Amino acid sequence: MANKKPKNETSNYDEMKQQQKAAVNVDSNNTPKKAKKTVKKNSDKPNIFKRMWKGIKGIFSELKKVTWTKGKEVGSNTAVVLVVVVLFFVALFIIDYVLSGIFGLITNDKWTTIFI
C-alpha cells in the first residue's frame, strides 16, 4: 500500500494525457488521415535523346564563353615549361653525380663515374 499514488495525482496525470491526445488529434473522428499517393508518369520527363541534346547544346554554349589564349602565348608558355624542366634535370643530374662520387670515395677510395 505504500507504493500507491494518491487518487488526485493519477487523475491529474490522466487528464493531462487526454488533453495532449485531444491536441494531437484535431480530426473529429479521432482517426488519422491517410496520405494520398501520387503516381508520377514517365511522360513528365522529356525523351532521353532530347535531354542529351539539351546537355550538349549547354556544353557548346559554355565553351563559347571561354576566353581562349592565342597561339603565340601558348607557344611561349610551353617554351618556359620546357626550359624549367631541362634546368631541373641538369641540376638533379649534377647533384646525383656529386653524391654518387662522394659515396664512391667513402666506400672504394676512388671517384665513381657514371659514364663507364
N, C-alpha and C positions, 0 to 999 in steps of 0.2 A: 504494500500500500504506500510505501514511502516514495516509489517511483512514479506514482500517478500525478498528472498535472492538474491544477485547479480547473474547473469547468469553464470559467470565463476566459482563460488564456487559450484553450483549444478552440473555443467558439470564435474568438477574435482572429485566430490563425485561419480557420476555415472561411470566415467571411472575407479576409484579405485575398485568399486564393480564388474565391468565387469572383471577386471584383477584378482580379487580374485576368481571369479567363474571360469575363464579360468584356474587358477592354480589348482583348486579343480577338475575340470572335465578334466582329461587328455585324456579321450576317445574321438576319433574323431567325434563320433555321438552325443556327449553330453548326452548320456543316461547311467545311472549307470548299471553296470553289476550285474546280479543276482548270488547269491552264489549257488553253486551246492549242493544238498542234498546227503549225503552219507548214505546209508542204511546198518546197521550192521546186519549181520546174526547171528542167535543163535548158529550156528555151529562153531563160532570163539572160544567160551569157551568150555573147556572140560566138560565132564559129571559131574554131581553133586557128584556122588559117587567117581569118580576119584579125584576130588578136596578135598573131605573129607578124603580120604585115604592118599593123599599127606600131608594134615594137621596133621593127626595122626602120620605119619612117622616123620614129623618135630618135633612133641612133644617128641617122643621117642628118637630122636637123640639129642635133647636138654637135656633130662633127663640123658643121658649117660655122658654128660659133667659136671654134677653137682658133687661136692665133698661132699659125704655123711659122716656124723660123725659116729664114731664107737659106738658100743653098750655101752661100759663102760663109754664113755664120756657123752652119753645121760642119763645114769643112775645117774651119779654124778651130772649133771646139774639139773635133776629132784629132787634129794635129797636136793640140795641147795635151790631150789624154795620152796619146802615143809617146810624146816626149817625156812625160812624167813616168810612164811605165818603164821606158828604157833607162831613165836615170835611176829609178829604184832598183832595176835589175843590175845595173853596173855597181851601185853602192852595196847591194847584198852580195854580189859576186866577190867584191874586194874584201868585205868583212869575212866571208866564208874562207877565202884564200888565206887571209892572215891568221884566222883562228885555227885552221887545219895545219898551217905551217908551224904555229906555236905548239900545237898538240904533238906534231911530229918531233919537234925539238925536245919536248919533255919525255916522250916515250922512246924514241930511236936515236937521239942525239944528232939528228940531221933534219934539214928543212924538207918537208913533204911537199911535192909539187903535184898539182892536179893534172898537168899536161905531161904524160909519160910517153 
